[in-house]
């Protein structure tokens, strides 16, 4: 991989300046969590060394899409658990996506 886990960790911190992560009261060190994730992603990238550029991009896009979906689901679950209403735009979007008969 053309980036080290340490460099990726620094990039993650740069991105977090614009969109901070709320680690709340997790019993884990933020730096260690970033290190764990950056190591894992660099290992994933190294495992794709023999992939074509298109396959690498498609794989990374699929991973990113899965993570965004998982983040959305977890955030909705948290809001519901704490009785926090969704914004009108989010509620309208989810209303369109609800299965018929589920209200």
C-alpha positions as CSV (number, residue, x, y, z in Angstrom):
1,X,0.0,0.0,0.0
2,X,1.2,3.5,-0.8
3,X,0.2,4.8,2.7
4,X,1.2,3.6,6.1
5,X,-1.3,3.0,8.9
6,X,0.2,5.9,10.7
7,X,-0.3,8.2,7.7
8,X,-3.9,6.9,7.3
9,X,-4.5,7.6,11.0
10,X,-3.4,11.2,10.5
11,X,-5.7,11.6,7.5
12,X,-8.5,10.2,9.6
13,X,-7.9,12.9,12.2
14,X,-7.9,15.6,9.5
15,X,-11.3,14.4,8.3
16,X,-12.6,14.3,11.8
17,X,-11.8,18.1,12.2
18,X,-14.7,18.7,9.8
19,X,-16.9,15.9,11.0
20,X,-15.9,14.8,14.5
21,X,-16.7,11.4,15.9
22,X,-18.6,11.3,19.2
23,X,-16.7,8.6,21.1
24,X,-19.1,9.3,24.1
25,X,-18.2,7.2,27.0
26,X,-16.7,4.2,25.2
27,X,-14.1,2.5,27.4
28,X,-11.5,2.6,24.6
29,X,-8.7,5.0,23.8
30,X,-9.6,7.0,20.6
31,X,-6.0,6.8,19.4
32,X,-5.9,3.0,19.8
33,X,-9.3,2.7,17.9
34,X,-8.0,4.8,15.0
35,X,-4.8,2.7,15.0
36,X,-6.8,-0.5,14.9
37,X,-8.9,0.7,12.0
38,X,-6.0,2.2,10.0
39,X,-4.1,-1.1,10.4
40,X,-7.1,-3.1,9.3
41,X,-7.8,-0.9,6.2
42,X,-4.1,-1.0,5.1
43,X,-4.1,-4.8,5.4
44,X,-7.3,-4.9,3.3
45,X,-5.6,-2.7,0.7
46,X,-2.5,-4.8,0.7
47,X,-4.7,-7.9,0.1
48,X,-6.1,-6.2,-3.0
49,X,-2.6,-5.7,-4.4
50,X,-3.3,-8.0,-7.4
51,X,-6.7,-6.5,-8.1
52,X,-7.2,-4.3,-11.2
53,X,-7.7,-0.6,-10.5
54,X,-11.4,-0.9,-11.3
55,X,-11.8,-3.9,-9.0
56,X,-10.0,-2.0,-6.2
57,X,-12.3,1.0,-6.6
58,X,-15.4,-1.2,-6.7
59,X,-14.3,-3.0,-3.6
60,X,-13.5,0.1,-1.7
61,X,-16.8,1.7,-2.8
62,X,-18.7,-1.4,-1.6
63,X,-17.0,-1.2,1.7
64,X,-17.7,2.5,2.1
65,X,-21.3,2.0,1.2
66,X,-21.7,-0.8,3.7
67,X,-20.1,1.4,6.4
68,X,-22.3,4.4,5.6
69,X,-25.4,2.2,5.7
70,X,-24.3,0.6,9.0
71,X,-23.7,4.1,10.5
72,X,-27.1,5.3,9.4
73,X,-28.8,2.3,11.0
74,X,-26.9,2.6,14.2
75,X,-27.6,6.4,14.4
76,X,-31.4,5.8,13.9
77,X,-31.3,3.1,16.6
78,X,-29.6,5.4,19.0
79,X,-32.0,8.2,18.4
80,X,-35.0,5.9,18.9
81,X,-33.5,4.4,22.0
82,X,-33.1,7.9,23.5
83,X,-36.5,9.1,22.3
84,X,-34.9,11.8,20.0
85,X,-37.1,12.6,17.0
86,X,-35.6,12.4,13.6
87,X,-35.3,15.5,11.5
88,X,-38.3,16.2,9.2
89,X,-36.2,15.5,6.1
90,X,-34.8,12.2,7.5
91,X,-38.2,11.1,8.6
92,X,-39.7,11.9,5.2
93,X,-36.9,9.9,3.5
94,X,-37.4,6.9,5.8
95,X,-41.2,7.1,5.4
96,X,-40.7,6.6,1.6
97,X,-38.5,3.6,2.3
98,X,-40.7,1.9,4.8
99,X,-42.1,-1.5,3.9
100,X,-45.9,-1.4,3.1
101,X,-47.9,-2.0,6.2
102,X,-45.2,-0.8,8.6
103,X,-45.9,2.5,10.3
